Amino acid sequence: MRDEQFMFRRRHSTSLQLARLVERITRYFGEKWLTGTVFLDVTKVFDTIWIDGLLSKIKFVYFPSYIVHTISSYHRGWAFEASFQTVLSSRRGMRAGVGQGGLISPVLFSLYVNDLSPSYQVELPIYADYTAVLATSSKPTLLVSCLSAELLSDTLTEVFRDFAPL
């Protein structure tokens, strides 16, 4: 698991992640560097994780096949129906979602975003389902350029594009 992923892990608490961010900003400020941060909050992240993408990622990190099969079979049976007044839709299978509030859902989310790898100019501290993009520079224009480049990079777009639209 990435060291930048906080919450859902032992010795990676909310306050420790906050202390890490404050320490970095304070250190850079003392060195006369500018710090910029963009905070990302993906709406309904647990409901929109692409199941096939998740299974592919956990296979890639060499999870035992029985764990992959268990996670797959747990999520394969999920279906939904919509109702409006007295009309009920047909039952449809779900292709996304790990169920917010599930005991394993935070771990699955952490595994899903574990392959985020920022460029060398930025850091990506992650707390639960929130991600920050942190950059430092001596010049404001370079700072904005670093943040913009990272937000548009394959690193973030590859991971976050896989969240299924609701």
MDTraj code that builds the backbone (N, CA, C; nanometers):
import mdtraj as md
import numpy as np

residues = "MET ARG ASP GLU GLN PHE MET PHE ARG ARG ARG HIS SER THR SER LEU GLN LEU ALA ARG LEU VAL GLU ARG ILE THR ARG TYR PHE GLY GLU LYS TRP LEU THR GLY THR VAL PHE LEU ASP VAL THR LYS VAL PHE ASP THR ILE TRP ILE ASP GLY LEU LEU SER LYS ILE LYS PHE VAL TYR PHE PRO SER TYR ILE VAL HIS THR ILE SER SER TYR HIS ARG GLY TRP ALA PHE GLU ALA SER PHE GLN THR VAL LEU SER SER ARG ARG GLY MET ARG ALA GLY VAL GLY GLN GLY GLY LEU ILE SER PRO VAL LEU PHE SER LEU TYR VAL ASN ASP LEU SER PRO SER TYR GLN VAL GLU LEU PRO ILE TYR ALA ASP TYR THR ALA VAL LEU ALA THR SER SER LYS PRO THR LEU LEU VAL SER CYS LEU SER ALA GLU LEU LEU SER ASP THR LEU THR GLU VAL PHE ARG ASP PHE ALA PRO LEU".split()
xyz = np.array([
    [0.0851, -0.1186, 0.0000],
    [0.0000, 0.0000, 0.0000],
    [0.0892, 0.1244, 0.0000],
    [0.0495, 0.2217, -0.0784],
    [0.1272, 0.3469, -0.0863],
    [0.1400, 0.4117, 0.0506],
    [0.2573, 0.4658, 0.0788],
    [0.2803, 0.5306, 0.2076],
    [0.1961, 0.6572, 0.2226],
    [0.1560, 0.7175, 0.1103],
    [0.0770, 0.8406, 0.1145],
    [-0.0703, 0.8160, 0.1443],
    [-0.1143, 0.6892, 0.1440],
    [-0.2548, 0.6562, 0.1715],
    [-0.2768, 0.6528, 0.3221],
    [-0.3625, 0.7400, 0.3709],
    [-0.3921, 0.7455, 0.5133],
    [-0.5362, 0.7045, 0.5373],
    [-0.5649, 0.6722, 0.6568],
    [-0.6900, 0.6151, 0.7028],
    [-0.6988, 0.4725, 0.6508],
    [-0.7766, 0.3944, 0.7133],
    [-0.7939, 0.2533, 0.6812],
    [-0.6643, 0.1738, 0.7022],
    [-0.5642, 0.2339, 0.7674],
    [-0.4367, 0.1663, 0.7903],
    [-0.3841, 0.1987, 0.9297],
    [-0.3167, 0.1033, 0.9882],
    [-0.2544, 0.1234, 1.1191],
    [-0.1428, 0.2274, 1.1064],
    [-0.1348, 0.3137, 1.2058],
    [-0.0342, 0.4204, 1.2128],
    [-0.0428, 0.5201, 1.0972],
    [-0.1594, 0.5357, 1.0409],
    [-0.1830, 0.6325, 0.9338],
    [-0.3156, 0.7042, 0.9612],
    [-0.3186, 0.7806, 1.0683],
    [-0.4422, 0.8447, 1.1134],
    [-0.4661, 0.9783, 1.0437],
    [-0.5848, 1.0321, 1.0648],
    [-0.6220, 1.1624, 1.0121],
    [-0.5247, 1.2690, 1.0594],
    [-0.5000, 1.2714, 1.1897],
    [-0.4143, 1.3767, 1.2444],
    [-0.2703, 1.3641, 1.1956],
    [-0.2237, 1.2434, 1.1715],
    [-0.0881, 1.2261, 1.1202],
    [-0.0770, 1.2787, 0.9766],
    [-0.1768, 1.2544, 0.8947],
    [-0.1747, 1.3068, 0.7575],
    [-0.1783, 1.4587, 0.7597],
    [-0.2615, 1.5155, 0.8444],
    [-0.2685, 1.6612, 0.8568],
    [-0.1344, 1.7172, 0.9039],
    [-0.0713, 1.6521, 1.0014],
    [0.0598, 1.6959, 1.0513],
    [0.1650, 1.6901, 0.9402],
    [0.1597, 1.5869, 0.8571],
    [0.2538, 1.5757, 0.7448],
    [0.2365, 1.6931, 0.6483],
    [0.1117, 1.7261, 0.6160],
    [0.0868, 1.8376, 0.5237],
    [0.1343, 1.9703, 0.5827],
    [0.1010, 1.9948, 0.7094],
    [0.1419, 2.1192, 0.7751],
    [0.2948, 2.1282, 0.7810],
    [0.3604, 2.0176, 0.8110],
    [0.5071, 2.0155, 0.8188],
    [0.5687, 2.0505, 0.6839],
    [0.5176, 1.9920, 0.5779],
    [0.5721, 2.0208, 0.4448],
    [0.5508, 2.1671, 0.4059],
    [0.4317, 2.2173, 0.4277],
    [0.4025, 2.3565, 0.3932],
    [0.4897, 2.4511, 0.4754],
    [0.5042, 2.4235, 0.6047],
    [0.5866, 2.5073, 0.6924],
    [0.7329, 2.5033, 0.6506],
    [0.7836, 2.3843, 0.6190],
    [0.9238, 2.3703, 0.5770],
    [0.9480, 2.4491, 0.4483],
    [0.8611, 2.4350, 0.3503],
    [0.8790, 2.5065, 0.2243],
    [0.8672, 2.6573, 0.2439],
    [0.7754, 2.6993, 0.3293],
    [0.7587, 2.8418, 0.3589],
    [0.8869, 2.8969, 0.4196],
    [0.9486, 2.8218, 0.5116],
    [1.0738, 2.8640, 0.5750],
    [1.1878, 2.8740, 0.4756],
    [1.1798, 2.7975, 0.3679],
    [1.2829, 2.8002, 0.2640],
    [1.2474, 2.8993, 0.1520],
    [1.1444, 2.9808, 0.1764],
    [1.0989, 3.0829, 0.0811],
    [1.0430, 3.0232, -0.0479],
    [0.9815, 2.9065, -0.0385],
    [0.9168, 2.8437, -0.1530],
    [0.7659, 2.8621, -0.1392],
    [0.6986, 2.8666, -0.2515],
    [0.5531, 2.8738, -0.2534],
    [0.4973, 2.7318, -0.2555],
    [0.3848, 2.7128, -0.1927],
    [0.3189, 2.5820, -0.1928],
    [0.1761, 2.6004, -0.2401],
    [0.1359, 2.5149, -0.3299],
    [-0.0018, 2.5155, -0.3787],
    [-0.0601, 2.3758, -0.3645],
    [-0.1864, 2.3701, -0.3320],
    [-0.2524, 2.2407, -0.3143],
    [-0.3912, 2.2458, -0.3749],
    [-0.4270, 2.1388, -0.4432],
    [-0.5631, 2.1202, -0.4940],
    [-0.6171, 1.9966, -0.4232],
    [-0.7333, 2.0108, -0.3620],
    [-0.7946, 1.8987, -0.2909],
    [-0.9065, 1.8406, -0.3766],
    [-0.9019, 1.7094, -0.3976],
    [-1.0011, 1.6409, -0.4796],
    [-1.0892, 1.5542, -0.3919],
    [-1.2163, 1.5616, -0.4151],
    [-1.3126, 1.4778, -0.3442],
    [-1.4041, 1.4176, -0.4500],
    [-1.3843, 1.2897, -0.4784],
    [-1.4665, 1.2230, -0.5785],
    [-1.6014, 1.1908, -0.5160],
    [-1.7075, 1.2398, -0.5748],
    [-1.8419, 1.2195, -0.5229],
    [-1.8809, 1.0723, -0.5287],
    [-1.9345, 1.0226, -0.4190],
    [-1.9855, 0.8852, -0.4108],
    [-1.8831, 0.7833, -0.4587],
    [-1.7593, 0.7999, -0.4126],
    [-1.6490, 0.7188, -0.4627],
    [-1.6711, 0.5690, -0.4427],
    [-1.7252, 0.5277, -0.3296],
    [-1.7443, 0.3849, -0.3053],
    [-1.8531, 0.3273, -0.3968],
    [-1.9474, 0.4121, -0.4361],
    [-2.0561, 0.3674, -0.5228],
    [-2.0151, 0.3609, -0.6696],
    [-1.9032, 0.4227, -0.7048],
    [-1.8697, 0.4353, -0.8460],
    [-1.7418, 0.3614, -0.8875],
    [-1.6814, 0.2857, -0.7982],
    [-1.5612, 0.2108, -0.8351],
    [-1.5976, 0.1043, -0.9367],
    [-1.5279, 0.1030, -1.0475],
    [-1.5498, 0.0088, -1.1563],
    [-1.4985, -0.1275, -1.1113],
    [-1.5877, -0.2236, -1.0967],
    [-1.5552, -0.3551, -1.0410],
    [-1.4533, -0.4296, -1.1265],
    [-1.4722, -0.4333, -1.2585],
    [-1.3762, -0.5038, -1.3439],
    [-1.2371, -0.4415, -1.3348],
    [-1.2315, -0.3094, -1.3258],
    [-1.1025, -0.2415, -1.3097],
    [-1.0374, -0.2765, -1.1773],
    [-1.1171, -0.2809, -1.0716],
    [-1.0663, -0.3187, -0.9390],
    [-1.0102, -0.4604, -0.9422],
    [-1.0846, -0.5541, -0.9997],
    [-1.0390, -0.6931, -1.0062],
    [-0.9095, -0.7044, -1.0864],
    [-0.8995, -0.6287, -1.1933],
    [-0.7776, -0.6286, -1.2729],
    [-0.6592, -0.5783, -1.1911],
    [-0.6824, -0.4739, -1.1141],
    [-0.5744, -0.4168, -1.0332],
    [-0.5294, -0.5118, -0.9226],
    [-0.6221, -0.5810, -0.8579],
    [-0.5784, -0.6704, -0.7504],
    [-0.5124, -0.7963, -0.8057],
    [-0.5469, -0.8354, -0.9277],
    [-0.4744, -0.9448, -0.9930],
    [-0.3321, -0.9011, -1.0251],
    [-0.3186, -0.7754, -1.0665],
    [-0.1884, -0.7216, -1.1052],
    [-0.0906, -0.7203, -0.9880],
    [-0.1406, -0.6987, -0.8654],
    [-0.0517, -0.6974, -0.7483],
    [-0.0402, -0.8359, -0.6854],
    [-0.0771, -0.9376, -0.7620],
    [-0.0575, -1.0778, -0.7250],
    [-0.1299, -1.1204, -0.5976],
    [-0.2548, -1.0800, -0.5861],
    [-0.3379, -1.1334, -0.4783],
    [-0.3624, -1.2809, -0.5078],
    [-0.3737, -1.3632, -0.4058],
    [-0.4065, -1.5038, -0.4303],
    [-0.5393, -1.5145, -0.5046],
    [-0.5490, -1.6121, -0.5937],
    [-0.6676, -1.6241, -0.6794],
    [-0.7951, -1.6455, -0.5989],
    [-0.7863, -1.7114, -0.4829],
    [-0.9077, -1.7329, -0.4039],
    [-0.9619, -1.6012, -0.3485],
    [-0.8754, -1.5040, -0.3212],
    [-0.9223, -1.3734, -0.2736],
    [-0.9872, -1.2977, -0.3895],
    [-0.9237, -1.3002, -0.5048],
    [-0.9815, -1.2346, -0.6234],
    [-1.1176, -1.2957, -0.6543],
    [-1.1274, -1.4274, -0.6487],
    [-1.2540, -1.4957, -0.6761],
    [-1.3610, -1.4583, -0.5730],
    [-1.3218, -1.4512, -0.4469],
    [-1.4173, -1.4148, -0.3411],
    [-1.4710, -1.2735, -0.3620],
    [-1.3812, -1.1797, -0.3899],
    [-1.4236, -1.0410, -0.4132],
    [-1.5121, -1.0341, -0.5376],
    [-1.4733, -1.1047, -0.6415],
    [-1.5517, -1.1068, -0.7650],
    [-1.6906, -1.1643, -0.7417],
    [-1.6992, -1.2785, -0.6759],
    [-1.8302, -1.3416, -0.6557],
    [-1.9182, -1.2593, -0.5624],
    [-1.8578, -1.1902, -0.4663],
    [-1.9343, -1.1043, -0.3754],
    [-2.0010, -0.9902, -0.4525],
    [-1.9287, -0.9313, -0.5471],
    [-1.9819, -0.8166, -0.6209],
    [-2.0632, -0.8552, -0.7439],
    [-2.0510, -0.9743, -0.7926],
    [-2.1218, -1.0145, -0.9147],
    [-2.2719, -1.0293, -0.8959],
    [-2.3174, -1.0584, -0.7788],
    [-2.4593, -1.0802, -0.7589],
    [-2.5400, -0.9536, -0.7357],
    [-2.4768, -0.8390, -0.7333],
    [-2.5466, -0.7159, -0.7018],
    [-2.6334, -0.6702, -0.8185],
    [-2.7543, -0.6266, -0.7848],
    [-2.8470, -0.5759, -0.8858],
    [-2.9269, -0.4614, -0.8245],
    [-2.9932, -0.3870, -0.9092],
    [-3.0760, -0.2773, -0.8586],
    [-3.2018, -0.2625, -0.9423],
    [-3.2992, -0.1970, -0.8827],
    [-3.4235, -0.1593, -0.9500],
    [-3.4527, -0.0157, -0.9096],
    [-3.5200, 0.0553, -0.9960],
    [-3.5608, 0.1915, -0.9637],
    [-3.7133, 0.1971, -0.9641],
    [-3.7635, 0.2766, -0.8738],
    [-3.9089, 0.2924, -0.8724],
    [-3.9440, 0.4404, -0.8698],
    [-4.0542, 0.4702, -0.9343],
    [-4.1075, 0.6055, -0.9343],
    [-4.2583, 0.5940, -0.9230],
    [-4.3101, 0.6475, -0.8166],
    [-4.4515, 0.6358, -0.7836],
    [-4.4913, 0.4876, -0.7846],
    [-4.5682, 0.4434, -0.8813],
    [-4.6119, 0.3027, -0.8810],
    [-4.5411, 0.2194, -0.9876],
    [-4.4450, 0.2784, -1.0585],
    [-4.3764, 0.2080, -1.1678],
    [-4.2411, 0.1566, -1.1189],
    [-4.2112, 0.0307, -1.1490],
    [-4.0860, -0.0328, -1.1108],
    [-4.0091, -0.0726, -1.2365],
    [-3.8827, -0.0368, -1.2405],
    [-3.8004, -0.0704, -1.3575],
    [-3.7641, -0.2187, -1.3551],
    [-3.7038, -0.2625, -1.4628],
    [-3.6525, -0.3994, -1.4654],
    [-3.5265, -0.4065, -1.3791],
    [-3.4959, -0.5242, -1.3339],
    [-3.3771, -0.5467, -1.2506],
    [-3.2531, -0.5445, -1.3408],
    [-3.1498, -0.4740, -1.2978],
    [-3.0267, -0.4617, -1.3758],
    [-2.9058, -0.4949, -1.2884],
    [-2.8077, -0.5575, -1.3496],
    [-2.6837, -0.5887, -1.2792],
    [-2.5981, -0.4643, -1.2606],
    [-2.5229, -0.4594, -1.1519],
    [-2.4370, -0.3449, -1.1243],
    [-2.2952, -0.3732, -1.1723],
    [-2.2355, -0.2744, -1.2387],
    [-2.0977, -0.2868, -1.2845],
    [-2.0029, -0.2038, -1.2002],
    [-2.0579, -0.1295, -1.1057],
    [-1.9761, -0.0408, -1.0242],
    [-2.0274, -0.0403, -0.8807],
    [-1.9362, -0.0109, -0.7900],
    [-1.9732, 0.0071, -0.6505],
    [-1.9241, -0.1041, -0.5610],
    [-1.8651, -0.0638, -0.4482],
    [-1.8196, -0.1606, -0.3487],
    [-1.8973, -0.1465, -0.2181],
    [-2.0026, -0.0697, -0.2200],
    [-2.0897, -0.0596, -0.1030],
    [-2.0310, 0.0203, 0.0113],
    [-2.0655, 0.1464, 0.0180],
    [-2.0182, 0.2301, 0.1273],
    [-2.0696, 0.1741, 0.2586],
    [-1.9823, 0.1669, 0.3566],
    [-2.0198, 0.1122, 0.4868],
    [-1.9797, -0.0337, 0.5013],
    [-1.9412, -0.0974, 0.3911],
    [-1.8939, -0.2343, 0.3990],
    [-1.7571, -0.2399, 0.4665],
    [-1.7304, -0.3464, 0.5392],
    [-1.6039, -0.3570, 0.6105],
    [-1.4832, -0.3607, 0.5171],
    [-1.4994, -0.4221, 0.4029],
    [-1.3865, -0.4343, 0.3108],
    [-1.3800, -0.3191, 0.2104],
    [-1.4831, -0.2386, 0.2001],
    [-1.4885, -0.1305, 0.1010],
    [-1.3711, -0.0331, 0.1102],
    [-1.3323, 0.0140, 0.2284],
    [-1.2171, 0.1051, 0.2349],
    [-1.0882, 0.0410, 0.1837],
    [-1.0692, -0.0859, 0.2109],
    [-0.9494, -0.1558, 0.1629],
    [-0.9533, -0.1659, 0.0109],
    [-1.0694, -0.1982, -0.0437],
    [-1.0828, -0.2084, -0.1889],
    [-1.0581, -0.0731, -0.2554],
    [-1.1089, 0.0342, -0.1954],
    [-1.0827, 0.1676, -0.2494],
    [-0.9334, 0.1971, -0.2461],
    [-0.8679, 0.1660, -0.1350],
    [-0.7238, 0.1916, -0.1227],
    [-0.6454, 0.1154, -0.2281],
    [-0.6849, -0.0079, -0.2539],
    [-0.6189, -0.0867, -0.3582],
    [-0.6452, -0.0268, -0.4961],
    [-0.7649, 0.0267, -0.5153],
    [-0.8033, 0.0826, -0.6440],
    [-0.7181, 0.2053, -0.6800],
    [-0.6879, 0.2893, -0.5814],
    [-0.6089, 0.4107, -0.6089],
    [-0.4616, 0.3915, -0.5784],
    [-0.4216, 0.2711, -0.5443],
    [-0.2838, 0.2448, -0.5052],
    [-0.1840, 0.2691, -0.6182],
    [-0.2276, 0.2647, -0.7423],
    [-0.1344, 0.2817, -0.8533],
    [-0.1154, 0.4276, -0.8958],
    [-0.1685, 0.5207, -0.8173],
    [-0.1406, 0.6616, -0.8452],
    [0.0093, 0.6852, -0.8274],
    [0.0731, 0.7426, -0.9255],
    [0.2165, 0.7734, -0.9119],
    [0.2409, 0.9130, -0.9669],
    [0.2616, 1.0082, -0.8771],
    [0.2757, 1.1471, -0.9207],
    [0.4084, 1.1725, -0.9913],
    [0.4145, 1.2825, -1.0642],
    [0.5412, 1.3242, -1.1235],
    [0.6335, 1.3700, -1.0106],
    [0.7584, 1.3877, -1.0417],
    [0.8550, 1.4202, -0.9373],
    [0.8343, 1.5575, -0.8740],
    [0.7573, 1.6465, -0.9388],
    [0.7387, 1.7815, -0.8848],
    [0.6281, 1.7909, -0.7806],
    [0.5460, 1.6888, -0.7674],
    [0.4305, 1.6978, -0.6790],
    [0.4229, 1.5783, -0.5848],
    [0.3420, 1.5946, -0.4823],
    [0.3092, 1.4863, -0.3904],
    [0.1588, 1.4638, -0.3980],
    [0.1159, 1.3406, -0.3704],
    [-0.0264, 1.3074, -0.3712],
    [-0.0659, 1.2455, -0.2376],
    [-0.0792, 1.3267, -0.1339],
    [-0.1282, 1.2710, -0.0085],
    [-0.2748, 1.2298, -0.0238],
    [-0.3079, 1.1116, 0.0256],
    [-0.4442, 1.0598, 0.0139],
    [-0.4969, 1.0332, 0.1541],
    [-0.6167, 1.0793, 0.1808],
    [-0.6829, 1.0482, 0.3069],
    [-0.8204, 0.9933, 0.2732],
    [-0.8394, 0.8682, 0.3029],
    [-0.9657, 0.8002, 0.2716],
    [-0.9962, 0.8216, 0.1241],
    [-1.1082, 0.8840, 0.0927],
    [-1.1434, 0.9051, -0.0475],
    [-1.1156, 1.0477, -0.0942],
    [-1.0269, 1.1172, -0.0238],
    [-0.9852, 1.2511, -0.0625],
    [-0.8401, 1.2432, -0.1097],
    [-0.8073, 1.3157, -0.2158],
    [-0.6714, 1.3200, -0.2665],
    [-0.6301, 1.4653, -0.2776],
    [-0.5081, 1.4937, -0.2372],
    [-0.4529, 1.6279, -0.2521],
    [-0.3402, 1.6220, -0.3547],
    [-0.3263, 1.7281, -0.4305],
    [-0.2139, 1.7435, -0.5215],
    [-0.1344, 1.8610, -0.4660],
    [-0.0132, 1.8336, -0.4197],
    [0.0687, 1.9327, -0.3502],
    [0.1941, 1.9595, -0.4329],
    [0.2201, 2.0869, -0.4626],
    [0.3387, 2.1246, -0.5400],
    [0.4059, 2.2436, -0.4741],
    [0.5361, 2.2546, -0.4967],
    [0.6120, 2.3693, -0.4459],
    [0.6980, 2.4257, -0.5581],
    [0.7221, 2.5543, -0.5506],
    [0.8059, 2.6200, -0.6498],
    [0.8476, 2.7560, -0.5957],
    [0.9525, 2.8112, -0.6535],
    [0.9954, 2.9464, -0.6140],
    [0.9190, 3.0536, -0.6919],
    [0.8516, 3.0127, -0.8000],
    [0.7800, 3.1084, -0.8844],
    [0.6336, 3.0685, -0.8975],
    [0.5420, 3.1644, -0.8823],
    [0.3984, 3.1334, -0.8923],
    [0.3593, 3.0692, -1.0247],
    [0.4163, 3.1146, -1.1348],
    [0.3786, 3.0588, -1.2648],
    [0.4195, 2.9122, -1.2759],
    [0.5365, 2.8773, -1.2213],
    [0.5795, 2.7377, -1.2242],
    [0.4931, 2.6515, -1.1330],
    [0.4521, 2.7085, -1.0212],
    [0.3657, 2.6365, -0.9279],
    [0.2327, 2.6004, -0.9952],
    [0.1716, 2.6987, -1.0580],
    [0.0446, 2.6753, -1.1280],
    [0.0654, 2.5755, -1.2419],
    [0.1759, 2.5870, -1.3115],
    [0.2052, 2.4960, -1.4212],
    [0.2203, 2.3517, -1.3718],
    [0.2899, 2.3316, -1.2600],
    [0.3074, 2.1969, -1.2029],
    [0.1732, 2.1373, -1.1619],
    [0.0915, 2.2165, -1.0925],
    [-0.0391, 2.1675, -1.0479],
    [-0.1283, 2.1348, -1.1674],
    [-0.1306, 2.2235, -1.2664],
    [-0.2138, 2.2001, -1.3847],
    [-0.1697, 2.0759, -1.4598],
    [-0.0395, 2.0607, -1.4772],
    [0.0128, 1.9449, -1.5497],
    [-0.0235, 1.8156, -1.4775],
    [-0.0154, 1.8149, -1.3461],
    [-0.0475, 1.6930, -1.2709],
    [-0.1964, 1.6616, -1.2778],
    [-0.2795, 1.7649, -1.2688],
    [-0.4235, 1.7421, -1.2749],
    [-0.4667, 1.6891, -1.4117],
    [-0.3936, 1.7237, -1.5154],
    [-0.4262, 1.6775, -1.6498],
    [-0.3456, 1.5550, -1.6914],
    [-0.2583, 1.5085, -1.6038],
    [-0.1689, 1.3977, -1.6391],
    [-0.2424, 1.2643, -1.6433],
    [-0.1785, 1.1687, -1.7039],
    [-0.2318, 1.0329, -1.7086],
    [-0.2446, 0.9737, -1.5687],
    [-0.1585, 1.0167, -1.4768],
    [-0.1607, 0.9637, -1.3407],
    [-0.2994, 0.9754, -1.2793],
    [-0.3541, 1.0944, -1.2793],
    [-0.4854, 1.1148, -1.2178],
    [-0.5994, 1.0769, -1.3107],
    [-0.5880, 1.1115, -1.4373],
    [-0.6999, 1.0848, -1.5269],
    [-0.7215, 0.9359, -1.5477],
    [-0.6157, 0.8568, -1.5495],
    [-0.6302, 0.7117, -1.5665],
    [-0.7055, 0.6495, -1.4501],
    [-0.6741, 0.6934, -1.3282],
    [-0.7401, 0.6355, -1.2113],
    [-0.8820, 0.6889, -1.1985],
    [-0.8987, 0.8205, -1.2036],
    [-1.0296, 0.8776, -1.1764],
    [-1.1273, 0.8655, -1.2926],
    [-1.0801, 0.8438, -1.4143],
    [-1.1745, 0.8236, -1.5248],
    [-1.2453, 0.6897, -1.5116],
    [-1.1831, 0.5967, -1.4403],
    [-1.2433, 0.4646, -1.4249],
    [-1.3595, 0.4632, -1.3274],
    [-1.3803, 0.5699, -1.2538],
    [-1.4970, 0.5738, -1.1680],
    [-1.6187, 0.5877, -1.2580],
    [-1.7089, 0.4958, -1.2445],
    [-1.8252, 0.4913, -1.3323],
    [-1.9161, 0.6094, -1.3050],
    [-1.9713, 0.6716, -1.4084],
    [-2.0672, 0.7799, -1.3847],
    [-2.1957, 0.7240, -1.3261],
    [-2.2576, 0.8030, -1.2418],
    [-2.3845, 0.7599, -1.1815],
    [-2.4991, 0.7789, -1.2766],
])
top = md.Topology()
chain = top.add_chain()
for i, resn in enumerate(residues, 1):
    res = top.add_residue(resn, chain, resSeq=i)
    for name in ("N", "CA", "C"):
        top.add_atom(name, md.element.get_by_symbol(name[0]), res)
traj = md.Trajectory(xyz[None], top)
